[in-house]
Amino acid sequence: MKNSKIFWLLSLVLVLSAFLAACGGNDDEDTGTEKPEGNETAGEPDADQVLNLMESAEIPTMDISLAEDAVAFNIFNNVNEGLFRLNKENVAEPALADGEPTVSEDGLTYTFKLRDSNWSDGTPVTANDFVYSWQRSIDPATGSPYGAYMMAGSIVNATEIAAGEMEPTELGVTAVDDNTLEVQLERPVPYFMSLMSFPTFYPQNEAFISEKGDAYASNSDNLIFNGPFTLTDWDGTGLTWKMQKNPEYWDAETVKLETINVDVVKEPATAVNLYNSGEKDRAGLAGEFARQYANDENLVTDLEPTLFYFKLNQERNGEKNALANVHIRKAIAQGFNKQDLVDVVLANGSLPANYLVPTEFSFDENNADFRDVNGDLIEFNAEEAAEHWAMGLEELGVEEVTLEILGGDTETAKNMDAYLKDQLETNLEGLTINLKAVPFGVRLELDEAQDYDIQTAGWGPDYQDPMTFIDLFVTGSAQNKMSYSNSEYDALVESAKGELATDPAGRWEAMAKAEKILLADDAAIAPIYQRGAMALQQPYVNDIIKHPFGGDFSYKWAYISGK
């Protein structure tokens, strides 16, 4: 078993080295984004203010109500804007809000005053645009994957509206006048200001959407913007687009870049070649490419609060499968060596993940990391995995099981899934793994239809609190899509959102207990790694700001100097 693993790893290194001899690489995983830090060097803009970037996946949608992926959220963060925005220090600060809101004594009513700002067609942004947007996203008829997820249990009547029991117009958000927005909460929300920087809470222009009808968001000509840039040259499905400076943006004088050119590049070798030739200004690194450029003077690195894991679907196409057995799930979760994965396949500073809530992400009032409460919950252990596997097979009355892993179509994603297949088939006798690599948008569709066995999935936080991870897997969650349900888990999440909302210590403990149930008891998912990022960035690129949650990057402050 040991020799087989070593041979496989050496083979992978040789394959990656062959790519390297030809050129070089990009891409650090399969969500379609890369997240290197921005250089923040001295200098003033002194060249053409054009930034040339790469993405590793197409844009699935540019409808704010329907978006659910890192690619779209990153673009929204730069072409639209909400009440708040993450600043250079990643603190939520007023954006379209004209200062901090007035908050009632019980913490349930927020009143925002809006600054004067315009849509890209010159019409004013009003409080009604927020009301329309939030109502549209919570309306079951819209089919928003994020509307109920972000609003239910927080904003008055959101839960009932999402269930079809009340009308969207009864949502607890009101335009007092054109420049005053009032929000009513069901209960205090400790992270509410973080939420206000997330794209789901951005305004939408009702008149524009109504005028466009079915053509709305089908391409960049059928979109309207209110952020630092506008999206252009996107045909709705293609591999290229641009962002142009928006002259109507309220803070346009801060924006230095005139144009951002973006191309989808899925092959690591091609990406680094484009960077080295000067055609592109940044390239993500992983695997052998990360090792080759580990000491490059233009390397930027970071540990991100983004977690990758196997979703273990217990019911595919309406039928229970082997993954409905807890021993089979525990065998999968403990059956692969995560340390070798991050050291050899990824090699980009990622960490083995034996948890759901990332390390160095969320801290209590004493600055203690949430990760310290539970520590590691489900680690690689080939012997224990084999024991669980044998028990699972016995309970199922079978000697063999065939499962499919649904993954991304980037080179790094394919290499990772091939490694995981080898590990699982080697450590779990009688298991056959079939690999299915598809584009990001197709994977979202298959996830929505729950048409997969095991899915390599990732989650980056939407706000800075453990709950952004913990409540992903409550019964019926739009992000669950794997038929997992545990009433005790659900109750702990509900208590952390409800009666414990103003009890930080009790809330922390409830979320920690829920995480332990999810992983140690139920093995509902199989954590793989917490993403590290390594990227090459041209030295003339300055002040690209990377965010820990919401949209990955802000280009509002970026500029070119010394090119």
Buried (B, 14 or more C-beta within 10 A) or exposed (E): EEEEBEEBBEEBBEBBEEBBEEBBBBBBBBBBBBBBBBBEEEEEBEEEBBBBBBBBBBBBBBBBBBBBBBBBBBBBBBBBBBBBBBBEEBEBBBBBBBEEBEBEEEBBBBBBBBBEBBBBEEBEBBBBBBBBBBBBBBBBEBEBBBBBBBBBBBBBBBBBBBEEEBEBEBBBBBBEEEBBBBBBBBBBBBBBBBBBBBBBBBBBBBEBBEEBEEEBBBBBEBBBBBBBBBBBBBEBEEBEBBBBBBEBBBBEEEBBBBBBBBBBBBBBBBBBBBBEEEEBBBBBBBBBBBBBBBEEEBBBBBBBBBBBBBBBBBBBEEEEBBBBBBBBBBBBBBBBBBEBBBBBBBBBBBBBBBBBBBBBBBEBEEEEBBBEBBEEBBBBBBEBBBBBBBBBBEEBEEEEBEBBBBBBBBBBBBBBBBBBBBBBBBBBEEBEBEBBBBBBBBBBEBBEEBBBBBBBBBBBBBBBBBBBBBBBBBEEBBBBBBBBBBEEBBBBBBBBBBEBBEEEEBBBBBBBBBBBBBBBBBBBBBBBBBBBBBBBBBBBBBBBBBBBBBBBBBBBBBBBBBB
